[in-house]
């Protein structure tokens, strides 16, 4: 597979070097049996420039330092999202108590304390590192090619999508079973909002990468 990719990129380089248009190159390769999904990355690998020879774009790369930063950013994101949801769930339980359970309204239980502490610590760390990282990306757009960043972004999209699907599935299940309550509906809404916000933000981030490319 790697050999085929290199062969394709060599062909694209040679064709661009001889003054062929990108549309003509893509059409020739598709006619030869290459798929558009294979051809476009090979074309995108070279910048549209008036320079006499094809100018390569930065390639995805792996930096240990950036891997550390992105792992901390996404870990604190997951911690913040999970414990924010747990904190709001706990508050909903207190606002709409189950008649069969005794709730101590003015006492912070272990679960509530842990969720609150996690949000207080993890969320500011996430905001600060994200802010610094965005500044670095603005100064050096090539950093958007970080392989760790892309993998973790797609993983976050996957987690958010699965969370939203499970949330809606649970809602439909309770609706069909006639078990909808205000407390349950509020928890569904909280989980859906957290998942949608995360999914939308990182999907826009990926689309911005495509536009910049």
FENSUL-V185543 format. One record per backbone hydrogen bond with DSSP energy under -1.0 kcal/mol. CO is the residue of the C=O (numbers start at 1). NH is the residue of the N-H. E is the energy in kcal/mol with one decimal. If there is no record, write none. Layout:
CO/NH/E ; CO/NH/E
This chain:
1/5/-2.2 ; 2/6/-2.4 ; 3/7/-2.3 ; 4/8/-2.4 ; 5/9/-2.4 ; 6/10/-2.3 ; 7/11/-2.0 ; 8/12/-2.5 ; 9/13/-2.6 ; 10/14/-2.4 ; 11/15/-2.7 ; 12/16/-2.7 ; 13/17/-2.2 ; 14/18/-1.2 ; 15/20/-2.3 ; 16/19/-1.6 ; 21/25/-2.3 ; 22/26/-2.8 ; 23/27/-2.4 ; 24/28/-2.3 ; 25/29/-2.2 ; 26/30/-2.6 ; 27/31/-2.3 ; 28/32/-1.4 ; 29/34/-2.4 ; 30/33/-1.2 ; 35/38/-1.0 ; 35/39/-2.0 ; 36/40/-2.5 ; 39/43/-1.9 ; 40/44/-3.0 ; 41/45/-1.2 ; 43/46/-1.7 ; 45/57/-3.1 ; 55/47/-3.1 ; 61/147/-3.0 ; 63/67/-2.7 ; 64/68/-2.2 ; 65/69/-2.1 ; 66/70/-2.9 ; 67/71/-2.3 ; 68/72/-2.1 ; 69/73/-2.6 ; 70/74/-2.7 ; 71/75/-2.1 ; 72/76/-2.5 ; 73/77/-1.8 ; 74/78/-2.4 ; 75/79/-2.5 ; 76/80/-2.5 ; 77/81/-2.8 ; 78/82/-2.7 ; 79/83/-2.5 ; 80/84/-2.2 ; 81/85/-2.1 ; 82/86/-2.4 ; 83/87/-2.4 ; 84/88/-2.5 ; 85/89/-2.6 ; 86/90/-2.2 ; 87/91/-2.1 ; 88/92/-2.4 ; 89/93/-2.4 ; 90/94/-1.6 ; 91/95/-2.1 ; 92/96/-2.8 ; 98/101/-2.0 ; 104/107/-1.1 ; 109/113/-2.7 ; 110/114/-2.5 ; 111/115/-2.3 ; 112/116/-2.5 ; 113/117/-2.8 ; 114/118/-2.4 ; 115/119/-2.2 ; 116/120/-2.3 ; 117/121/-1.9 ; 118/122/-3.0 ; 119/123/-1.4 ; 121/125/-1.2 ; 122/126/-2.5 ; 123/127/-2.7 ; 124/128/-2.7 ; 125/129/-2.5 ; 126/130/-2.3 ; 127/131/-2.3 ; 128/132/-2.4 ; 129/133/-2.5 ; 130/134/-2.5 ; 131/135/-1.9 ; 132/136/-2.0 ; 133/137/-2.4 ; 134/138/-2.2 ; 135/139/-1.9 ; 136/140/-2.4 ; 140/143/-2.4 ; 141/144/-2.0 ; 142/145/-1.9 ; 143/146/-1.8 ; 146/150/-1.9 ; 147/151/-2.5 ; 148/152/-2.6 ; 149/153/-2.1 ; 150/154/-2.5 ; 151/155/-2.2 ; 152/156/-2.2 ; 153/157/-2.2 ; 154/158/-2.2 ; 155/159/-2.7 ; 156/160/-2.7 ; 157/161/-2.4 ; 158/162/-2.6 ; 159/163/-2.5 ; 160/164/-2.3 ; 161/165/-2.5 ; 162/166/-2.7 ; 163/167/-2.2 ; 164/168/-2.5 ; 165/169/-2.4 ; 166/170/-2.3 ; 167/171/-1.9 ; 168/172/-2.5 ; 169/173/-2.5 ; 170/174/-2.4 ; 171/175/-2.3 ; 172/176/-2.8 ; 173/177/-1.6 ; 174/179/-3.0 ; 175/178/-1.3 ; 181/185/-2.7 ; 182/186/-2.3 ; 183/187/-1.7 ; 184/188/-2.2 ; 185/189/-2.3 ; 186/190/-2.4 ; 187/191/-2.4 ; 188/192/-2.4 ; 189/193/-2.6 ; 190/194/-2.2 ; 191/195/-2.1 ; 192/196/-2.8 ; 193/197/-2.6 ; 194/198/-2.0 ; 195/199/-2.5 ; 196/200/-2.9 ; 197/201/-2.3 ; 198/202/-2.1 ; 199/203/-2.1 ; 200/204/-2.2 ; 201/205/-1.6 ; 202/206/-1.9 ; 203/207/-2.3 ; 204/208/-2.1 ; 205/209/-1.4 ; 206/210/-1.8 ; 207/211/-2.1 ; 208/212/-2.5 ; 209/213/-1.9
